[in-house]
């Protein structure tokens, strides 16, 4: 069973100067890198380091995982680029660890940067298809009795797919919202800014984007606004009963989900014609919603649920298409942290009570781990969760919560992951990035 989630990540090292300013990486960068590597492989369950990356002359402020990239928000700490003390965002490939683009901003971002997930997915699929067709053509060309007509047809298909990739890249964007209501539009591959649009309203959320609409909450207007990414005209709006302050979610085949400050959960088709969900919880929702989708091998959706954690002490699970409330789980205290889904379990943190692990299909409590906060990633036969201060990783049995071991990750100030996968990303404030996972080898 395939699982997908829609919410809610240049190739050169950058920086360096003759004098070492405050907060800059130490002079012995290689020694620091090796020390951190050893701390991972010798002291944690993550024995396999996939890649390492060093961003020189930065102080890391925040790291987001979006699709196939890490977006590392930093403040530059040297004058190498003439920007000491100014913000930038690095896009780092989660496959290779290479820095594929850098964007410089005049002011810090008010919300985390966001991409267009459907475009990223489409480009990955098209690229994979091109490689497959090229391999087929290579095989046909090397055969003694090769079919020239087939070779020509395959060559034509490669050209068509390549053209489609190039046209799709025009929609491959990253959006950032900075102070004073500026919307920054970047080419995702290079992170080069193409447009800087002054919004006609004060945004209250980060961006959720489809190829044809950019969605943002509007402060004091009690609505989610859809902008045309070509003209920036307001072409859609979705009313709410209060301000929208949590980031909306866009998901194929064209649905938008959001919550308002008074605790309402909404779902619409993105064209605004049909309302999917309209449910009022009893208290404000102050954290992002989470969307969980399962597909079979043919790409057909077999499960789709929207999870909403409310300060009314309850976690709600809705059918994302019909809007039906499938179950409601009472935790006994306010929920202020976005739910996470991994496997068949949804995890939610409840202050003062710990992390609740709940069967996502039935809403039945599996266990409560009092000293844990959130699910980090999966292992071979276990899951890894964060300890009380997020500086400890704890291995537990997925369905019982039985503890299998724990390790310190206190040298890393930023821990980012997709709890559905096996990889963890460990980042220090001074710009050292590592991707690691539990080794297949027993140690």
DACORHU-V397321 format. One record per residue. NEAR is the number of other ideal C-beta (glycine too) atoms within 10 Angstrom. Layout:
# DACORHU-V397321
NEAR + NEAR
This chain:
# DACORHU-V397321
9 + 11 + 16 + 17 + 19 + 20 + 20 + 21 + 20 + 14 + 9 + 7 + 14 + 20 + 18 + 12 + 14 + 6 + 7 + 13 + 13 + 6 + 16 + 21 + 23 + 9 + 8 + 10 + 16 + 8 + 10 + 16 + 16 + 12 + 12 + 20 + 15 + 10 + 18 + 22 + 16 + 10 + 12 + 21 + 22 + 26 + 16 + 15 + 17 + 17 + 16 + 16 + 22 + 21 + 25 + 18 + 25 + 25 + 17 + 21 + 16 + 16 + 22 + 18 + 17 + 21 + 20 + 18 + 23 + 23 + 26 + 28 + 21 + 23 + 16 + 25 + 23 + 23 + 13 + 16 + 14 + 9 + 17 + 14 + 11 + 15 + 20 + 20 + 25 + 25 + 26 + 25 + 18 + 20 + 11 + 13 + 18 + 13 + 22 + 17 + 21 + 19 + 22 + 14 + 21 + 13 + 11 + 15 + 22 + 17 + 17 + 18 + 27 + 25 + 23 + 26 + 22 + 19 + 20 + 18 + 15 + 18 + 21 + 12 + 10 + 16 + 13 + 10 + 15 + 18 + 12 + 11 + 19 + 15 + 11 + 15 + 19 + 11 + 11 + 16 + 14 + 8 + 10 + 4 + 5 + 13 + 12 + 9 + 8 + 14 + 16 + 11 + 14 + 20 + 14 + 11 + 16 + 17 + 11 + 12 + 18 + 14 + 10 + 15 + 16 + 9 + 9 + 15 + 15 + 11 + 17 + 18 + 21 + 25 + 23 + 27 + 23 + 17 + 11 + 11 + 15 + 18 + 20 + 21 + 18 + 24 + 16 + 25 + 13 + 14 + 23 + 11 + 15 + 11 + 13 + 14 + 15 + 9 + 17 + 12 + 15 + 15 + 19 + 23 + 23 + 23 + 27 + 28 + 25 + 21 + 16 + 15 + 20 + 24 + 26 + 27 + 30 + 21 + 15 + 9 + 16 + 18 + 21 + 25 + 22 + 26 + 21 + 13 + 21 + 8 + 9 + 16 + 9 + 15 + 15 + 17 + 15 + 20 + 10 + 21 + 13 + 14 + 19 + 28 + 18 + 23 + 24 + 25 + 24 + 26 + 23 + 15 + 9 + 14 + 23 + 24 + 25 + 28 + 32 + 23 + 18 + 16 + 20 + 20 + 23 + 23 + 27 + 20 + 13 + 21 + 13 + 14 + 7 + 11 + 12 + 18 + 24 + 13 + 17 + 12 + 21 + 11 + 14 + 20 + 27 + 18 + 21 + 23 + 25 + 25 + 23 + 23 + 19 + 18 + 15 + 11 + 7 + 7 + 8 + 8 + 14 + 12 + 16 + 19 + 21 + 28 + 23 + 28 + 29 + 24 + 17 + 18 + 17 + 19 + 23 + 25 + 24 + 25 + 16 + 24 + 15 + 12 + 17 + 11 + 14 + 15 + 16 + 15 + 20 + 10 + 23 + 11 + 12 + 18 + 27 + 16 + 18 + 20 + 27 + 24 + 22 + 25 + 14 + 18 + 20 + 26 + 25 + 24 + 24 + 21 + 12 + 9 + 13 + 18 + 25 + 24 + 25 + 25 + 15 + 23 + 14 + 13 + 15 + 10 + 13 + 18 + 17 + 16 + 20 + 10 + 15 + 26 + 21 + 18 + 27 + 27 + 23 + 22 + 18 + 11 + 10 + 18 + 23 + 27 + 28 + 21 + 18 + 13 + 9 + 17 + 14 + 17 + 23 + 24 + 20 + 23 + 14 + 19 + 14 + 10 + 19 + 12 + 15 + 14 + 12 + 17 + 18 + 13 + 21 + 12 + 14 + 23 + 15 + 18 + 18 + 22 + 23 + 20 + 20 + 16 + 14 + 18 + 19 + 27 + 27 + 25 + 23 + 18 + 14 + 20 + 25 + 22 + 25 + 23 + 25 + 23 + 21 + 22 + 15 + 9 + 7 + 6 + 8
